[in-house]
Amino acid sequence: IQHNGVAMGAPLAPIIADIFMANLETTLMDQLIDVGVCE
């Protein structure tokens, strides 16, 4: 039984994964810029 997330093979899985990764990259880049690691 899967309690959270999207099941592998679900039609929405690639779309949700893409949205999640874009959000993660944006969040991490903002944090890295704040601490001066990258510009």
N, CA, C and O atoms as a DFTB+ gen file, in Angstrom:
156 C
 N C O
     1  1       0.851      -1.177       0.000
     2  2       0.000       0.000       0.000
     3  2       0.893       1.236       0.000
     4  3       1.818       1.361       0.803
     5  1       0.590       2.137      -0.919
     6  2       1.342       3.389      -0.986
     7  2       0.543       4.468      -0.274
     8  3      -0.620       4.706      -0.597
     9  1       1.178       5.125       0.704
    10  2       0.470       6.105       1.520
    11  2       0.622       7.534       1.029
    12  3      -0.245       8.368       1.290
    13  1       1.706       7.836       0.323
    14  2       1.858       9.193      -0.206
    15  2       2.695       9.140      -1.470
    16  3       3.328       8.125      -1.761
    17  1       2.698      10.220      -2.213
    18  2       3.424      10.256      -3.469
    19  2       2.572       9.730      -4.607
    20  3       1.374       9.489      -4.457
    21  1       3.219       9.559      -5.742
    22  2       2.524       9.095      -6.939
    23  2       3.082       7.730      -7.304
    24  3       4.297       7.529      -7.303
    25  1       2.208       6.804      -7.610
    26  2       2.641       5.459      -7.969
    27  2       3.446       5.477      -9.267
    28  3       3.131       6.222     -10.195
    29  1       4.473       4.660      -9.316
    30  2       5.244       4.525     -10.551
    31  2       4.310       3.994     -11.638
    32  3       3.530       3.076     -11.386
    33  1       4.380       4.548     -12.812
    34  2       3.526       4.115     -13.900
    35  2       2.216       4.867     -13.982
    36  3       1.463       4.692     -14.941
    37  1       1.929       5.701     -12.997
    38  2       0.705       6.498     -13.060
    39  2       0.870       7.553     -14.155
    40  3       1.961       8.097     -14.323
    41  1      -0.176       7.842     -14.885
    42  2      -0.065       8.817     -15.982
    43  2       0.421      10.199     -15.534
    44  3       1.063      10.908     -16.308
    45  1       0.122      10.582     -14.302
    46  2       0.527      11.905     -13.824
    47  2       1.935      11.928     -13.242
    48  3       2.460      13.006     -12.962
    49  1       2.559      10.768     -13.053
    50  2       3.857      10.695     -12.385
    51  2       4.916      11.601     -13.019
    52  3       5.563      12.352     -12.289
    53  1       5.125      11.569     -14.342
    54  2       6.172      12.434     -14.914
    55  2       5.881      13.922     -14.735
    56  3       6.798      14.714     -14.518
    57  1       4.624      14.296     -14.825
    58  2       4.253      15.704     -14.689
    59  2       4.488      16.175     -13.257
    60  3       5.056      17.244     -13.035
    61  1       4.049      15.374     -12.290
    62  2       4.224      15.743     -10.886
    63  2       5.700      15.760     -10.518
    64  3       6.142      16.634      -9.772
    65  1       6.473      14.797     -11.036
    66  2       7.912      14.772     -10.768
    67  2       8.587      16.015     -11.330
    68  3       9.473      16.580     -10.689
    69  1       8.179      16.448     -12.521
    70  2       8.756      17.643     -13.138
    71  2       8.437      18.890     -12.319
    72  3       9.307      19.736     -12.112
    73  1       7.207      19.006     -11.857
    74  2       6.812      20.149     -11.026
    75  2       7.594      20.143      -9.719
    76  3       8.070      21.188      -9.274
    77  1       7.729      18.967      -9.099
    78  2       8.464      18.851      -7.843
    79  2       9.923      19.254      -8.024
    80  3      10.464      20.004      -7.211
    81  1      10.567      18.761      -9.087
    82  2      11.984      19.062      -9.306
    83  2      12.187      20.545      -9.616
    84  3      13.161      21.140      -9.155
    85  1      11.291      21.145     -10.383
    86  2      11.405      22.572     -10.685
    87  2      11.290      23.391      -9.404
    88  3      12.040      24.346      -9.203
    89  1      10.362      23.021      -8.548
    90  2      10.191      23.715      -7.272
    91  2      11.422      23.527      -6.392
    92  3      11.889      24.483      -5.772
    93  1      11.949      22.314      -6.330
    94  2      13.132      22.031      -5.523
    95  2      14.333      22.834      -6.014
    96  3      15.057      23.428      -5.216
    97  1      14.542      22.852      -7.343
    98  2      15.663      23.605      -7.902
    99  2      15.545      25.092      -7.589
   100  3      16.532      25.735      -7.231
   101  1      14.348      25.634      -7.721
   102  2      14.137      27.053      -7.440
   103  2      14.417      27.362      -5.975
   104  3      15.088      28.343      -5.655
   105  1      13.895      26.514      -5.089
   106  2      14.096      26.712      -3.652
   107  2      15.573      26.625      -3.294
   108  3      16.088      27.469      -2.560
   109  1      16.251      25.610      -3.808
   110  2      17.670      25.446      -3.496
   111  2      18.505      26.588      -4.063
   112  3      19.418      27.076      -3.397
   113  1      18.201      27.022      -5.291
   114  2      18.969      28.121      -5.881
   115  2      18.786      29.394      -5.069
   116  3      19.748      30.131      -4.850
   117  1      17.566      29.663      -4.620
   118  2      17.326      30.843      -3.788
   119  2      18.158      30.778      -2.508
   120  3      18.742      31.778      -2.092
   121  1      18.211      29.607      -1.891
   122  2      18.983      29.451      -0.657
   123  2      20.478      29.589      -0.926
   124  3      21.191      30.200      -0.130
   125  1      20.965      29.030      -2.035
   126  2      22.387      29.130      -2.364
   127  2      22.784      30.574      -2.664
   128  3      23.874      31.010      -2.292
   129  1      21.910      31.309      -3.331
   130  2      22.184      32.720      -3.613
   131  2      22.205      33.513      -2.312
   132  3      23.041      34.401      -2.138
   133  1      21.286      33.195      -1.395
   134  2      21.231      33.899      -0.107
   135  2      22.515      33.735       0.695
   136  3      22.953      34.678       1.354
   137  1      23.124      32.553       0.649
   138  2      24.350      32.326       1.427
   139  2      25.603      32.661       0.631
   140  3      26.713      32.547       1.151
   141  1      25.441      33.073      -0.629
   142  2      26.567      33.524      -1.430
   143  2      27.358      32.430      -2.115
   144  3      28.503      32.656      -2.509
   145  1      26.776      31.248      -2.267
   146  2      27.488      30.148      -2.923
   147  2      27.510      30.338      -4.433
   148  3      28.513      30.033      -5.079
   149  1      26.427      30.834      -5.000
   150  2      26.387      31.069      -6.445
   151  2      25.673      32.389      -6.713
   152  3      24.998      32.944      -5.847
   153  1      25.842      32.861      -7.916
   154  2      25.269      34.167      -8.277
   155  2      24.156      34.029      -9.268
   156  3      23.565      35.029      -9.677
